Amino acid sequence: MIKKRFLTGAMALAMSMMMITGCASGNGSSDSGTTVTTAQESTTQENKQEETTTQTVSESADETTTDTTKETKAEQEKVVASSVAVVQILDALGIPMVGVPTSSYELPESVADAARIGNPMSPDMEVITSLEPDVIVSVDSLSDELKDSFEGTGAESVFVNLSSYDGLKESISQLGERFSAQDKAAEVLEGFAEKEAVVGKEIEGKEGPSVLIIFGAGSSFMVCSEDTYVGDLAKRVGAVNIIQDAPAAFSPVDMEYLASCNPEYILFMAHANPEESLAAFKTEFESNEAWQNFDAVKNDKVIALPTGYFGMSANLQAADALWQLVTILYGTEG
């Protein structure tokens, strides 16, 4: 029997830093003698002061104009995001969107009035074209299928790498640079770093368990290597994936090989219709007696991963997903 675990707890451990600043003051001194300044010298000094003042005002005006230009550009551009993960990132960076994917997943309040462009893998190009976008942002795993269609709208197409944890962080920086939102991108990445430190401290010195990660889409199942997003997360928390040297990120199920590896944990991740996939997964385990010989099944260590944290692509919940895996694989109370 598969037990679906809902993980709770404090995956946010607060970390605080105190910065102490000091200030020093100096006393000026003057000669006791009398200094005489001629009219010519006085005029020269005044001219220099005027030049300095003019230059400072000019530089200040230039900086203000530059900042305003950046903000205006970001606000005026019509941006379409074609995946839920991209919507989350752009929302965190404060980038308005005119088009977002149609999804059963909850989207940020900021895009409540944005047009729905359909499925991320096959968006409605007629709807996208009608929005007259300046920029369309999607994931690079779909670039081969979507690039020509996106460019056909006359918009700039940006494809980001969300296939791994590092790819996610690089994409946040990339989009922050593209939309002049570097400060907000830095804040997001700082939050990631804090949570990474907590995870690293928790698993330090511990031996990671062996895992099998199964990907389910409807009634179809495949096994995941470390080259998948969830496989990458598992590796980061010290787990040992039994799928090694696989020719692809996703491979067909080979029961004989899996049985010989006999993983300590079986992690199931659903795609598309999570409830349908989970139901099919349960049916597979109950109808195929071969699964009953796995230690993971005998020890009730078959886990259905929460879809909000674990999907095909990395999202802003990635750092929290690391802690989710720590609580699952190491029995850490969250």
N, C-alpha and C positions, 0 to 999 in steps of 0.2 A: 504494500500500500504506500502511496506517495503522500507525504505530508508537506503541505504548503505552509511555509513559515512566514509569518509577518514579523519583520524585525522592527523593534522599537528601541528607543533609548537615546542616549546622549552621544550622537556621532559628532556633535559639535563641542569639543573641549575648548574652553576659552583660554587663550594665551595672551598675556598682556606684557607690555614693555614700558618702562619708565625712562624717559629721556630727560636728562638734567642739563640745563643750559646755564652758562655763567656769563656775566657781563663785566666788562672792565672799563674803567674811565681813566683818562690821562689829563694832567694839568699842563697847560701851555705856559711858556715863560717869555718875557720880553726884556730887552736891554734897558738899562736905566737912562741911557742917553736919549736925546730928542731926535726923532726922525723927520726929515722934511721931505714932503712929496711935492714935486713941481706940478703945475697945471697939465703939462704934456703927459707926465707919467700917470696922473689921475685919469685923463681922458683915455689913455691906452688901456688902463685897467678896466674902465667901464665898458669899452668896446669888447674886450675879451669876455667880460661877464655876459654881455648881450649875446655874443656869438655862442657861448656855452649854453645859455638859457634857450636860445633858438634851436640849437642842435638837440638838446634834451627833449624839448617839446616835440620836435620833428620826429625823433626816434620813438617817443611815446605814442605819437599819432600813428606811426607806421605799424607798431606792435598791435595797437588797438584795431587798426584796419585789417591786419593779418588774422587776428583772432576772430573778428566779425566775419571775415570772408570764409573762414573754415566752418564756422557755425552755420552761416547762410547756405553754404554748399551742401552740408549734410542735411539741412532741413528742406532744401528745395529739391534735391534729387528724389526721384520716384524709385523706390527700392522694392523688389519682389524677392521673397525668400521661398525657396521651393522645398525645404525640409523642416520638420519640427525643430530639430537641433539647431539649425541655422537661425530660425525665428527666436529661439531662446537666447542665443549669443547676441544677435543684433538688438534684442530688447534690453539685455544687460548693458549694452554699450550706448543705449539711448537713441538708436537709429529708427526713425519712423518707417513703416512699411505699408505699401498700398496693396500688396498681394501676398497671401500665405497659403500653404497647402491645406487641403481638406483632410481633417484627421479626427479620429476618435479620442486622441489625447488632448488634454486641456492646454490651451494656448494662453499666452499672457494677455492681460486686460488691454494692453496698449494696441493690440491688433483686432479688437472686437469689431471694428468697422471696416477692416481690410477685406478686400475681395478674396473669395476662395478659388484657388486655381486648380483644384483637383488633386489626384494622387501624385506624390513626389516622384514616382518612377515614370509616370506618363502624364504630366501636367497638361491642362487644357490650354494649348497655345493660342487659341482664339481669344480666350479670356485674358491671357497675359498680354497679347498684342493690344487689346482694347485699353489696357491700363497705361500704355505708352511709357513703359519703364525706362529709366536711365541705366539701371544696374539690376542684374539678376544674379542672386547668390545661391549656389547649390553645392552638393558634395562631389568630390572628384571621382568617386566610384561610379558616378552616373555621367561623367563628362563625355564619354564616347557616344552615349545615346542622346544626350541633350544639347551638346555644344552648338551644333549647326542650327538647330531649331531656335535656340536662344539668340544666336547672332543674327538670325533671320528677322528678328524684331527690331534690329538696329540698336539694341541695348548692349552695354558692356556685360560680359559674362564672367563671373568670378567663381571658381571652384575651390573649395577648401578640403583639407584632409582631416576627416573625422574617423578614420579607421583605427586610431590608437590614441592613447592618453597624451603622448607627446604631440601627436598631430593636432589634437584638440587645442592644446596650449599655443602651438604655433599659429593655428587658425585664428585664435582670439587676438593675438598680436597683429597678425596680418590684416584682419578686419578693422582693428583699432587704428592702424596706420592708414588704411584705405579711406576710412570715414572720419579721419581726424579726431578719433576718440581714444587717443593713447592713454590718457589719464585713467579713464574708466576701465580700459583693458588691463592696465597695471593693477588696479584695485582687485579685479576678478582673479588675476593670477596670484596676487599676494594671498588671497583667501585659499587658493589651491595649495600653495606652499605650506601654509599653517597646518592644513589638514594632513598633508603628506608627512609632515614631521611627526604628528601624533600617531599615524599609522606605522611609520618606521620605528618609532620607539616601542610600540606595542608588540611588533613581531620580531624585534631584535633578539637574536640568539635562539629562536624557535625553529624547529624543523617543520617545513611545510608538508602538508598531506598531498597524496596523489589525487588527481581529479580527472573526470571525464566531463566535457561540456557538450551537451547535445542541443542543437538548434532545430526548432520545430516551426514549420509554416504549414498550417492546416494539418493534413495527415502525413506530410512528408518530413523525414528527419535526416539530419546530417550531423557529423561530429566536427568540432571546431579545434583548430590548431592555435598556437600562440600568436599567429598572424591576424586573428580576428580581434575585434575590440574587447570582447569579454575575455578571450584568451590572454590578451595583453594585461588586463586588470588582474587576472588570477596569477599571472607570473609576477606581477609587481608586489603582491602580498606573500610571495614565497611558495605558492602552490606549484606542484609538478604536474604538468599536463601529460597524460599518457600518449597523446597524439604527437609524435615527434617525427621530424623529417617528412612531413606530409607534402605531396605535390601541389596542394592548393590549401587555401584558408579553410574551406569547407570540403569535407570528404564523405563518401557514402559510408553507411554503418557496416562494419565487418565484425559480426558477433564473435567469431572465433578469436580474432585478435584482441578484441575488447575483453573477452573472458580471460585470456591469458595474462592481461595486464591487471585485471581485477582492482580497479581504483577504489580508494577509500570513500570518495564522494562522487556523486553524479549530480551535475548542475544542469538544469534545463532552462533554456531561454526561448521565449516565444516571439514570433514575429507576425505582423499583419493582424490576425484575429487571435489575441492571446487566449481567450476562453476556449475557443474551438481547438487551438493547438494543444492546450493543456489537457482537454478532454481526450483528444486523440492519443496523447502521450500516455495517459493513464490506461487507456484501452490496450495500447501496445504492451505495457508492462504486465498487465493482467492476463493477456492472451498468449504472450510469448514466455514460456516457462524458462527459457534460457536466462532471462534476467533475474530469476529468483535465486540463481547461484552466485550472484555478485554480493560481495561483502557489504557494499553500500546499501543494497536493498535489505539485506538481513539486519543491518544495524540502523535502519531508518535514517540513512544519510543521502536520500534522494531529494534534492531541493529545487523547487520551482522558483526561479529568481524573479523578483519584482520587476515588471516591465518598465516602470518609470525610471529605473536606474540602469537596467541592462537591456540593451537593444542592439540593432545592427550597427548603429553609429554612436560615437561618443557624444555626450551632451553635458550641460552644465552641472549635472548631478554626479559627474565622474568621480570627484574627490570623495563624495559621500558614498558612492558605490564601492570604493576601496574599503571603507570602514564596514560596509555591509558584509563584504567577503571576509573580513577579519572576524566579525562576530559569528559567521557561519562556520568557517574552517578552524578557528582556534577556540571557539566557545567563549569568546570575550563578551562580557555583558555590556550592551550598548547603553 
